[in-house]
């Protein structure tokens, strides 16, 4: 099996590499590293959430939505995933679909004034 720079190393090394790319705003490269990492550790929320954020920031909104829906399905009270899902749907002009997720995120964060 050929490995590239993106998928070389232990999961921990790839996680750090993905964080480096994300912090440098190279969201497409971060997503490339995280895609294989999420396949290896699908049960872990951290890599999947960073993958969704990478997709969101690189305007791969359908992919971001898919990853966020997986997180929210597994953990319905994951506040940040709810917020991101709402924002992702808004960016796709799907405001009615976004509203329940944004309201739930506000409630989970304790922002009851906005409800």
Buried (B, 14 or more C-beta within 10 A) or exposed (E): EEEEEBBEBEEEEBBEBBBEBBEEEBBEBBBBBBBBBBEEEEEEBEBBBBBBBBBBBBEBBEBBBBBBBBBBEEEEEBBBBBBBBBBBBBBBEBEEBBEEBBBBBBBBEEEEEEE
